[in-house]
Amino acid sequence: MSSNKTSILMVCLGNICRSPLAEGIMRSKLNFLKYSIDSAGTSGSHRGQAPDKRSIAVAKRHGIDISSQASRKLTAQDLEDFDYIFVMDNSNYRDTVALATTDAQRAKVHKILDWAFPNEDLDVPDPYYGGDQGFDNVYRMLDQVSKVVAEKLDS
């Protein structure tokens, strides 16, 4: 990114459930003058689509509007452009690191829950095939870890 802002990318599989929520939550916690935040998916299967209506609804219940986001596929250039890349699970981690061509790029990739629960190897579960409760749970997890990430980045 060609600015003085710290750039953050949130990554999940389809970029319609978890990473759009993570992007919206993180935007609500960090100063937009200091940080740019985006999201992407490791698969391009939902390219151009809005977030899942259940992600939009849970975000809205918490005062966050993610309805204008559009799904995009993670690219190798993202590993160069972003300062921090937060992935939702081990599968996303493997797929993202596989695009890296340098150790510096690999070092940018973090499983997001590791920042709040180091050494526990926790995944943010994909709520896509479940009910609304799964989206509520994912929101709570991402909200909790986003507070930790924001505190660490702003310290």
C-alpha positions in Angstrom: 0.0 0.0 0.0 1.4 3.4 -1.0 0.5 5.3 2.2 1.8 5.8 5.7 -1.0 3.7 7.1 -0.5 0.3 8.6 -2.4 -2.1 6.3 -4.3 -5.1 7.6 -5.9 -7.9 5.5 -8.4 -10.3 6.9 -8.6 -13.7 5.1 -11.1 -16.6 5.2 -12.2 -19.1 2.5 -14.9 -17.3 0.5 -14.6 -13.7 1.9 -18.4 -13.6 2.6 -18.7 -14.7 6.2 -15.7 -14.4 8.6 -13.3 -12.0 6.9 -15.9 -9.4 6.1 -17.0 -9.5 9.7 -13.4 -9.3 10.8 -12.8 -6.3 8.5 -15.8 -4.5 9.8 -15.1 -5.1 13.5 -11.4 -4.1 13.1 -12.4 -0.9 11.3 -14.6 -0.1 14.3 -11.7 -0.4 16.7 -8.8 1.3 14.8 -8.3 4.9 13.6 -8.9 5.0 9.9 -6.3 7.8 9.6 -3.6 5.3 10.8 -4.9 2.0 9.5 -6.3 0.6 6.2 -8.2 -2.6 6.5 -9.4 -5.0 3.8 -10.5 -8.6 3.4 -10.1 -11.4 0.9 -10.8 -15.1 0.4 -8.5 -17.9 -0.5 -11.0 -19.2 -3.0 -12.4 -17.0 -5.7 -15.8 -18.7 -5.7 -17.8 -15.7 -4.4 -15.9 -13.0 -6.3 -17.8 -9.7 -6.4 -20.6 -10.9 -4.0 -21.7 -9.0 -0.9 -21.1 -10.7 2.5 -23.5 -13.4 3.6 -26.8 -11.9 4.8 -26.2 -13.4 8.2 -22.8 -11.7 8.5 -24.4 -8.4 7.5 -27.2 -8.9 10.1 -25.0 -9.8 13.0 -22.7 -6.8 12.2 -25.7 -4.5 11.9 -27.0 -5.7 15.3 -23.6 -4.4 16.7 -23.7 -1.1 14.8 -21.4 -2.1 12.0 -22.3 -1.8 8.4 -20.5 -4.3 6.1 -23.1 -4.4 3.4 -21.1 -2.5 0.8 -18.1 -4.9 0.9 -17.5 -7.2 -2.1 -15.7 -10.5 -2.0 -12.4 -10.8 -3.7 -9.7 -13.5 -4.1 -6.5 -13.3 -2.2 -3.5 -12.6 -4.5 0.2 -13.0 -4.3 0.5 -9.2 -4.5 -1.5 -9.0 -1.2 1.5 -10.6 0.6 3.7 -7.8 -0.6 1.1 -4.9 -0.1 -0.2 -5.6 3.4 1.7 -5.2 6.7 -0.5 -7.8 8.6 -2.5 -10.6 7.2 -4.8 -12.3 9.6 -6.3 -15.6 8.6 -9.3 -17.4 10.3 -8.1 -21.0 10.3 -5.3 -23.5 9.6 -6.5 -24.1 6.0 -6.5 -20.4 5.3 -3.0 -20.2 6.8 -1.7 -22.9 4.6 -3.3 -21.5 1.4 -2.0 -17.9 2.2 1.5 -18.9 3.1 1.7 -21.0 -0.1 1.5 -17.7 -2.0 4.5 -16.2 -0.2 7.8 -16.0 -2.0 9.9 -14.7 0.9 10.3 -15.2 4.6 9.2 -11.6 5.1 5.9 -12.3 3.4 5.4 -15.5 5.4 6.1 -13.5 8.6 3.1 -11.2 7.9 0.6 -14.1 8.0 -1.0 -14.8 11.4 -3.8 -16.9 12.6 -6.0 -14.2 14.2 -6.9 -16.1 17.3 -3.2 -16.7 18.1 -3.0 -13.0 19.1 -5.5 -13.6 21.9 -4.8 -17.3 22.6 -1.2 -18.0 21.8 -0.1 -21.6 21.4 -3.7 -22.9 21.5 -4.0 -23.3 17.7 -7.6 -22.2 17.6 -9.7 -21.6 14.4 -12.5 -19.2 13.9 -15.1 -21.7 12.7 -16.8 -21.2 9.4 -20.4 -20.5 10.1 -21.6 -20.8 6.5 -23.4 -24.1 6.7 -24.8 -23.5 10.2 -27.5 -21.3 11.6 -27.6 -17.8 13.0 -26.0 -18.9 16.3 -22.8 -19.7 14.5 -22.6 -16.1 13.2 -23.2 -14.8 16.7 -20.4 -17.0 18.0 -18.0 -15.9 15.2 -18.9 -12.2 15.9 -18.1 -12.6 19.6 -14.7 -14.4 18.8 -13.7 -11.8 16.3 -14.8 -8.9 18.5 -12.7 -10.2 21.4 -9.6 -10.9 19.4 -9.9 -7.6 17.5 -9.7 -5.7 20.8 -6.5 -7.5 21.6 -5.1 -6.9 18.1 -6.0 -3.2 18.2 -4.4 -2.8 21.6 -1.2 -4.5 20.5 -1.0 -2.5 17.2 -1.7 0.8 18.9 0.8 0.3 21.8 
